[in-house]
Every structure is written in structure tokens, then in C-alpha cells.
Amino acid sequence: MDISLKGKAELLSYESIALSPYIDSGGVKTVGGGSTVSDIPDLPNWPWTKVITMEDVIVYFERGLKKYVAALNRAIIRLDIPQHQFDALVSITYNIGIGAMQKSTFLKLVNQNAPAKQIVAAMSKFKYDNGKVVQGLVNRRAKEADLFLNGNYAADGMLIVTGKLT
């Protein structure tokens, strides 16, 4: 399977877009649509003043996204997952990383064909960053749960870009 276009917009709406590097809530240097050193190997060497284009954001995002989609496809043994559920699983994997997804209870539950409510309850446990509950992660897990359970794309395939582009 692959993430849908609506799934990509949803994921980017959770990540937001930054045209210059910043440190995320977990202390990781990040740029674009949530791209880190795992997507851009020389990112640690970038000056804080570096500015990328919107085209760069999409290129880095698409390049990085491929490995998360591939890892999820390798990890899921069920073949009957609806698109909206796959999109929600890609979103959480993009956020927590491939290693955490592979070891997660939610993946075990997906592969056991457990009830969807059990799966999202396990997904909701990924709300901590550096040992502290982060409200942004609580909010994101709630949106991913709604997507997984009900097929509701909060962004509805749209991205809102705010700020000054020059």
C-alpha cells in the first residue's frame, strides 16, 4: 500500500512546514515538513539561517516518507487494511520512528486483527517526549484515532500555510 494524497496532506498538517531549521519539542533539529537527519544526513551542518523553498519541503518530505511507508508495509501482515487506517499508521510511524513502530503494541494488535478501538488505545500511549506528556502529541493521536476509526481526515486534503513568504 501507499499513503494517499489526503494522507500526505493530513500528515503535513500535523507536522507543519518550516522553511528554516528549528529544534522540535524532542530536541531534534528539524526542517521542512518534519524532516530530520534521518531524511537529510547533512542537516546537523546546516546553519540556522538556511532557508529552503516550498519545493525543497516537498522533495525532502516525499523522500523521507518512502522509508516509513516501506517499513510499515513490511511490518503489517494483514492485507485488508482500509486506506484511512493505513494513512493513520503511516502518520504515527513518521512521528515515532520505524523502530518504535516495529516494537509497538499497536502494530501487534493490527496484525492480530484486534478491534480498532484497542489499536487506537495503544497508539494513544505515544504522547510523551523526553518523559513528559506533550499536548501536541495528545492532539495528534486524537486526530490519528479519528482517522483510523472513522476515516475522518481533519485536514480534508488541504494545507494551510501561515506566515510571511518572501
C-alpha positions in Angstrom: 0.0 0.0 0.0 1.0 3.6 -0.3 -0.1 6.7 1.7 -2.9 8.6 -0.1 -2.7 12.2 -1.2 -5.2 13.1 1.6 -3.0 11.1 4.0 0.1 13.2 2.9 -1.9 16.4 3.5 -3.0 15.2 6.8 0.5 14.2 7.9 1.9 17.6 6.8 -0.9 19.4 8.7 0.3 17.6 11.9 4.0 18.4 11.2 3.6 22.0 9.9 6.1 23.5 7.5 9.3 25.2 8.4 11.5 26.8 5.8 14.4 27.2 8.2 15.8 24.6 10.7 14.4 24.6 14.2 14.6 22.3 17.3 11.5 20.3 17.8 9.9 19.5 21.2 12.1 16.4 21.5 15.3 18.4 20.9 15.8 17.3 17.3 17.0 19.6 14.5 14.1 19.6 12.0 13.2 21.4 8.8 10.5 21.3 6.1 7.6 19.0 6.8 9.2 17.3 9.8 12.4 16.2 8.0 15.3 15.3 10.4 18.8 13.9 10.0 17.3 10.6 9.0 15.9 12.3 5.9 18.7 14.9 5.3 22.0 13.4 6.5 23.9 16.8 6.5 21.1 18.6 8.4 23.3 18.9 11.5 25.7 21.0 9.5 23.1 23.4 8.1 23.3 27.0 9.5 20.2 28.1 11.4 19.8 30.9 8.9 19.5 28.5 5.9 16.2 28.9 4.1 14.7 26.2 1.9 12.0 26.5 -0.8 8.5 25.0 -0.7 9.7 22.7 -3.5 12.5 21.6 -1.2 10.0 20.9 1.6 8.0 18.6 -0.7 11.2 16.8 -2.0 12.5 16.1 1.5 9.1 15.1 2.7 8.4 12.7 -0.2 11.9 11.2 0.0 11.7 10.6 3.7 8.1 9.3 3.6 9.1 6.4 1.3 11.0 4.6 4.0 8.2 4.9 6.6 5.7 3.6 4.1 8.0 0.7 3.1 8.7 -0.2 6.8 5.0 -0.2 7.5 4.3 -2.4 4.5 7.0 -4.9 5.7 5.6 -4.9 9.3 1.9 -5.3 8.5 1.0 -8.9 7.8 -2.7 -8.2 7.2 -3.7 -7.3 3.7 -7.2 -5.9 4.3 -6.4 -2.6 5.9 -8.6 0.3 4.6 -6.7 3.3 3.2 -7.6 5.6 6.0 -6.2 3.2 8.6 -3.0 2.8 6.6 -2.7 6.6 6.4 -3.1 6.9 10.2 -0.5 4.2 10.7 2.0 6.0 8.4 1.4 9.2 10.3 2.2 7.7 13.7 5.2 5.9 12.3 6.5 9.1 10.7 6.2 10.7 14.1 7.6 8.0 16.4 10.1 6.3 14.1 10.4 2.9 12.4 12.0 1.2 15.4 9.3 2.3 17.8 6.6 1.2 15.4 8.1 -2.2 14.9 8.2 -2.8 18.7 4.8 -1.2 19.3 1.7 -2.9 20.8 -0.5 -1.1 18.2 1.4 -3.0 15.4 0.9 -6.3 17.2 -2.8 -5.5 17.6 -3.1 -4.6 13.9 -1.5 -7.9 12.9 -3.8 -9.8 15.3 -6.9 -8.1 13.7 -7.8 -6.6 17.1 -10.8 -4.2 17.4 -9.9 -0.8 16.1 -10.6 0.8 19.5 -7.9 -1.3 21.0 -5.5 -0.3 18.3 -6.1 3.4 18.8 -5.8 3.0 22.6 -2.4 1.5 22.1 -1.5 4.4 19.6 -2.6 7.0 22.2 0.2 5.9 24.6 2.7 7.6 22.3 2.1 11.1 23.8 5.4 11.5 25.6 8.5 13.4 24.6 11.5 13.1 26.9 9.3 11.5 29.6 6.7 14.3 29.6 3.2 14.4 28.1 3.1 16.8 25.2 -0.3 18.3 24.4 0.5 18.5 20.7 1.1 14.7 20.7 -2.1 14.1 22.6 -4.0 16.2 20.0 -2.2 14.4 17.1 -3.0 11.0 18.5 -6.7 12.0 18.8 -6.7 13.1 15.1 -5.0 9.9 14.1 -7.5 7.9 16.1 -10.4 9.7 14.4 -8.8 8.9 11.1 -8.2 5.3 12.0 -11.6 4.7 13.4 -13.8 6.8 11.2 -11.9 7.8 8.1 -12.1 11.5 9.1 -9.2 13.5 7.5 -9.1 16.6 9.7 -7.2 18.5 7.0 -9.6 17.1 4.3 -6.7 17.1 1.8 -5.8 20.8 2.4 -2.9 22.5 4.0 -3.0 26.0 5.4 0.3 27.8 5.2 0.6 30.8 7.5 3.4 33.2 7.9 5.3 35.5 5.7 6.8 34.1 2.5 9.2 36.4 0.7 
